[in-house]
Amino acid sequence: MRKIHFPWNASVEPIKLGSLLMFRKAVENYLEFTLAAIPEIVFFKNDQLSVKETRLINDVFEDSDFLLSFLTAVETFTGDPFEGTLNYYSSWDGIEHQIAKKKGRREMLWHQKVEKQFGKFISCHLRVPEFGTIPQIYHSQIENWFDFFEMKKAQKFLLLGDEMYPKEMLDLSNVVLAKREGFSLNQQLGLIQETKGFLGTASGFSAAAVLSKKPAFVFKHPQHHPEENITPDFLANNQKQVRQTDMLCNIIRGGVVCG
């Protein structure tokens, strides 16, 4: 069986969770309309991928049957499926283009099955500033989310990621931290499709939510990468990515969409 190479030059396109997820979706879409072939994703960098970058890549593709290769020198492959336009296919515009051309679907194909049931939960991912650092515009306003969780005691919330969520938030009876339940990053990404919907701040986790059939409400600060297209045409009616701050009143509106 022939092999198809999908190269990623990490010296040009940084390794980020959201970009990796969209690239994985683009590869899935391409393979859906390709004769039987073995996909190999080749990551290379002018110096070397860091341990953190390598771990993130392995986590994202953990459940897939794609071959992963890591090189320390830039290499050119003949028949590059994306013709060197990597940054395009790790963006909303690239996925939108594929879907518009009927070259794939929106939903990501997660293969891991989770025994525990989370159908009554809303999955959430917040961006928490590191202790002692100054919050940036892309960070979540944690106090507003705490108030929201506290006032919605009848609703259960599943917090995703490695963020340092405040102890007071994790002590709430309706809040569960996925990491504490033993779920890996890959499992957490797939778990989003097992919940009622997703509510949170723009991040890699929110990208996984939008690349699903689940309701989603994602906040992106109006001044954070204002040039970025965050409303691709394939969004469902119950999926919103909005240029708003996560004030309590806005979070409440988002909760209605997801719950």
SULMOFEN-V959687 format. One record per backbone hydrogen bond with DSSP energy under -0.5 kcal/mol. CO is the residue of the C=O (numbers start at 1). NH is the residue of the N-H. If there is no record, write none. Layout:
CO;NH  CO;NH
This chain:
2;38  4;40  5;7  5;81  6;42  8;10  8;44  9;12  9;13  12;14  14;16  16;20  17;21  18;22  19;23  20;24  21;25  22;26  23;27  24;28  25;29  26;30  27;31  28;32  29;33  30;33  31;34  37;39  38;4  39;67  40;6  40;42  41;43  41;69  42;8  43;71  44;10  44;11  50;54  51;55  52;56  53;57  54;58  55;59  56;60  57;61  59;62  61;64  67;41  69;43  71;45  77;80  80;83  82;85  84;86  85;88  85;89  86;90  88;91  88;94  91;95  92;96  93;97  94;98  95;99  96;100  97;101  98;103  99;102  108;110  113;115  118;121  120;156  121;123  121;196  121;197  122;158  123;199  124;160  125;201  126;128  127;140  130;133  136;139  140;142  141;144  141;145  142;146  143;147  144;148  145;149  146;150  147;151  148;152  152;155  156;122  157;159  157;176  158;124  159;178  163;165  166;169  166;170  167;171  169;172  172;175  174;157  176;159  176;178  177;180  177;181  178;181  178;183  179;182  184;188  185;189  186;190  187;191  188;192  189;192  190;193  191;194  191;195  192;195  196;215  197;123  198;217  199;125  200;219  203;207  204;208  205;209  206;210  207;211  209;212  210;212  211;108  215;198  216;240  217;200  218;242  219;202  221;224  223;225  225;228  228;230  232;235  236;239  238;216  240;218  240;242  242;220  242;244  245;247  247;251  248;252  249;253  250;254  251;255  252;256  253;257  254;258  255;259
